[in-house]
């Protein structure tokens, strides 16, 4: 009985709250302030804030679980260096975020500008190289028209990112950017459709992630 309640109650609460929040976007803004529809629209922000709090608690639990897993790895002497670096960096980041006042803002700026941004720039610079290597490996296994197009696009991106002012490279880069922008928009549309489909599956009780 308890197991059924654990499986059913979170799903029902999520579905009801989701339907209410979804309905608030369909209610016209010109509804009278004393009507029931207008009162329903005032429930949106409290429900969203409750969801944000629940998400924050979930992130905290995930953080604690991550630390416990790597502590167990250290005890078992598996990947000690990697686990120690992860735990140390996570604790330093946690301490920095908990610092009060201007000290916290300065520490966050240092962490963001001197650690996160350089790492993101380095990974972004290596992305074209990884794409080119992946394309060469793909051509070894199967030589298709799509593989050649993938390799050509990776090489174009790699060459055009060279910090040299060459008009021909700029023209090629703009030409390729036109295609990549269209592909990126298609990906974003696909992500949006997937989010909407997943939301409706949860609202219709087809998927029950809360009870799993």
C-alpha positions as a printed NumPy array, in Angstrom:
array([[  0.   ,   0.   ,   0.   ],
       [  2.767,   2.41 ,   0.928],
       [  4.629,   1.601,  -2.27 ],
       [  1.538,   2.373,  -4.342],
       [  1.112,   5.704,  -2.583],
       [  4.756,   6.558,  -3.23 ],
       [  4.273,   5.73 ,  -6.905],
       [  0.91 ,   7.438,  -7.413],
       [  0.842,  10.547,  -5.17 ],
       [  3.898,  12.353,  -6.689],
       [  2.602,  11.683, -10.191],
       [ -0.873,  13.019,  -9.367],
       [  0.53 ,  16.134,  -7.688],
       [  2.846,  16.802, -10.636],
       [  0.034,  16.34 , -13.144],
       [ -2.42 ,  18.583, -11.3  ],
       [  0.124,  21.337, -10.724],
       [  1.294,  21.102, -14.318],
       [ -2.255,  21.421, -15.639],
       [ -2.89 ,  24.459, -13.41 ],
       [  0.307,  26.204, -14.517],
       [ -0.408,  25.37 , -18.16 ],
       [ -3.958,  26.682, -17.826],
       [ -2.741,  29.998, -16.423],
       [ -1.042,  30.736, -19.747],
       [ -4.309,  30.179, -21.604],
       [ -6.4  ,  32.491, -19.431],
       [ -6.717,  35.945, -21.047],
       [ -5.089,  38.819, -19.195],
       [ -8.295,  40.878, -19.522],
       [-10.169,  38.657, -17.042],
       [-11.944,  40.541, -14.232],
       [ -9.877,  40.686, -11.002],
       [-12.717,  39.203,  -8.97 ],
       [-13.247,  36.203, -11.275],
       [-12.093,  32.66 , -10.607],
       [ -9.956,  32.614, -13.737],
       [ -7.956,  35.63 , -12.575],
       [ -7.454,  34.043,  -9.144],
       [ -6.103,  30.907, -10.824],
       [ -3.487,  33.   , -12.635],
       [ -2.185,  34.217,  -9.268],
       [ -1.3  ,  30.626,  -8.36 ],
       [  1.348,  30.443, -11.083],
       [  4.229,  32.19 ,  -9.324],
       [  3.837,  30.382,  -5.955],
       [  3.731,  27.026,  -7.726],
       [  6.771,  27.884,  -9.841],
       [  8.647,  29.051,  -6.74 ],
       [  7.832,  25.774,  -4.995],
       [  9.15 ,  23.911,  -8.039],
       [ 12.359,  25.974,  -7.913],
       [ 12.824,  25.104,  -4.235],
       [ 12.288,  21.405,  -4.971],
       [ 14.791,  21.603,  -7.835],
       [ 17.315,  23.275,  -5.519],
       [ 16.9  ,  20.522,  -2.944],
       [ 17.342,  17.935,  -5.703],
       [ 20.568,  19.628,  -6.823],
       [ 21.822,  19.646,  -3.226],
       [ 21.047,  15.945,  -2.819],
       [ 22.796,  15.237,  -6.096],
       [ 25.839,  17.195,  -4.919],
       [ 25.957,  15.213,  -1.673],
       [ 25.547,  11.955,  -3.584],
       [ 28.379,  12.917,  -5.934],
       [ 30.705,  13.602,  -3.016],
       [ 29.783,  10.322,  -1.329],
       [ 30.448,   8.317,  -4.508],
       [ 33.905,   9.82 ,  -4.949],
       [ 34.711,   9.371,  -1.27 ],
       [ 33.913,   5.687,  -1.699],
       [ 36.18 ,   5.596,  -4.757],
       [ 39.004,   7.079,  -2.697],
       [ 38.478,   4.464,   0.006],
       [ 38.615,   1.713,  -2.614],
       [ 41.698,   3.34 ,  -4.178],
       [ 40.095,   3.705,  -7.599],
       [ 40.751,   6.943,  -9.457],
       [ 42.092,   8.656,  -6.368],
       [ 43.593,  11.661,  -8.185],
       [ 40.482,  12.394, -10.238],
       [ 38.145,  11.953,  -7.257],
       [ 40.311,  14.107,  -4.991],
       [ 40.461,  16.925,  -7.553],
       [ 36.691,  16.801,  -8.046],
       [ 35.944,  16.846,  -4.301],
       [ 38.43 ,  19.643,  -3.66 ],
       [ 37.124,  21.829,  -6.505],
       [ 33.504,  21.184,  -5.487],
       [ 34.158,  22.152,  -1.872],
       [ 36.09 ,  25.275,  -2.901],
       [ 33.224,  26.32 ,  -5.179],
       [ 30.718,  25.691,  -2.385],
       [ 32.72 ,  27.786,   0.089],
       [ 33.061,  30.602,  -2.467],
       [ 29.303,  30.714,  -3.066],
       [ 28.624,  30.882,   0.673],
       [ 30.932,  33.83 ,   1.343],
       [ 29.082,  36.975,   2.47 ],
       [ 28.85 ,  40.357,   0.75 ],
       [ 31.376,  41.756,  -1.704],
       [ 33.896,  39.049,  -0.865],
       [ 31.624,  36.462,  -2.429],
       [ 31.159,  38.57 ,  -5.572],
       [ 34.918,  39.035,  -5.97 ],
       [ 35.58 ,  35.335,  -5.402],
       [ 32.871,  34.344,  -7.891],
       [ 34.343,  36.727, -10.462],
       [ 37.784,  35.191,  -9.994],
       [ 36.438,  31.649, -10.331],
       [ 34.381,  32.533, -13.402],
       [ 36.933,  34.719, -15.216],
       [ 40.102,  32.791, -14.344],
       [ 38.849,  29.194, -14.299],
       [ 35.541,  28.64 , -16.081],
       [ 36.005,  30.997, -19.045],
       [ 39.537,  29.759, -19.961],
       [ 38.377,  26.14 , -19.754],
       [ 35.369,  26.858, -21.957],
       [ 37.59 ,  28.677, -24.463],
       [ 40.033,  25.781, -24.547],
       [ 37.27 ,  23.228, -25.084],
       [ 35.729,  25.407, -27.78 ],
       [ 39.081,  25.695, -29.558],
       [ 39.544,  21.918, -29.452],
       [ 36.05 ,  21.231, -30.757],
       [ 36.97 ,  21.71 , -34.419],
       [ 40.022,  19.455, -34.002],
       [ 37.876,  16.734, -32.432],
       [ 35.353,  17.064, -35.263],
       [ 38.086,  16.699, -37.894],
       [ 39.511,  13.612, -36.178],
       [ 36.039,  12.114, -35.874],
       [ 35.452,  12.746, -39.582],
       [ 38.728,  11.014, -40.545],
       [ 37.811,   8.008, -38.417],
       [ 34.369,   7.948, -40.025],
       [ 35.915,   7.917, -43.484],
       [ 38.024,   4.907, -42.557],
       [ 34.939,   2.875, -41.77 ],
       [ 32.558,   4.065, -44.458],
       [ 33.074,   6.509, -47.292],
       [ 29.767,   8.165, -48.018],
       [ 28.738,  11.557, -49.279],
       [ 27.658,  12.573, -45.775],
       [ 31.058,  11.613, -44.363],
       [ 32.855,  13.786, -46.93 ],
       [ 30.534,  16.707, -46.179],
       [ 31.148,  16.28 , -42.458],
       [ 34.931,  16.238, -42.978],
       [ 34.808,  19.252, -45.294],
       [ 32.725,  21.292, -42.851],
       [ 35.056,  20.382, -39.965],
       [ 38.116,  21.417, -41.967],
       [ 36.459,  24.672, -43.018],
       [ 35.614,  25.502, -39.401],
       [ 39.159,  24.604, -38.309],
       [ 40.801,  26.726, -41.01 ],
       [ 38.489,  29.72 , -40.727],
       [ 39.038,  29.995, -36.978],
       [ 42.704,  30.855, -37.529],
       [ 43.256,  34.418, -36.174],
       [ 44.523,  35.766, -39.506],
       [ 42.799,  38.584, -41.379],
       [ 42.291,  36.992, -44.794],
       [ 39.247,  38.208, -46.778],
       [ 38.784,  34.836, -48.483],
       [ 38.582,  33.018, -45.154],
       [ 36.07 ,  35.571, -43.864],
       [ 33.862,  35.005, -46.92 ],
       [ 34.011,  31.245, -46.53 ],
       [ 33.238,  31.549, -42.827],
       [ 30.164,  33.686, -43.497],
       [ 29.002,  31.222, -46.161],
       [ 29.33 ,  28.269, -43.772],
       [ 27.73 ,  30.2  , -40.91 ],
       [ 24.573,  30.589, -43.007],
       [ 24.169,  26.801, -43.141],
       [ 25.14 ,  26.206, -39.522],
       [ 22.638,  28.822, -38.352],
       [ 19.847,  26.999, -40.177],
       [ 20.927,  23.683, -38.678],
       [ 21.113,  25.224, -35.215],
       [ 17.592,  26.578, -35.536],
       [ 16.397,  23.15 , -36.578],
       [ 18.035,  21.616, -33.51 ],
       [ 16.451,  24.219, -31.242],
       [ 13.035,  23.55 , -32.755],
       [ 13.557,  19.829, -32.214],
       [ 14.526,  20.417, -28.585],
       [ 11.455,  22.596, -28.039],
       [  9.15 ,  19.981, -29.569],
       [ 10.766,  17.279, -27.431],
       [ 10.257,  19.336, -24.268],
       [  6.599,  19.926, -25.101],
       [  6.075,  16.231, -25.88 ],
       [  7.741,  15.189, -22.624],
       [  5.665,  17.69 , -20.657],
       [  2.423,  16.336, -22.12 ],
       [  3.518,  12.757, -21.395],
       [  4.018,  13.713, -17.752],
       [  0.717,  15.622, -17.59 ],
       [ -1.162,  12.678, -19.099],
       [  0.487,  10.247, -16.641],
       [  2.187,   8.319, -19.452],
       [  5.63 ,   8.875, -17.897],
       [  6.099,   8.888, -14.142],
       [  9.653,  10.071, -13.426],
       [  8.783,  11.156,  -9.878],
       [  7.923,   7.618,  -8.812],
       [ 10.914,   5.887, -10.398]])
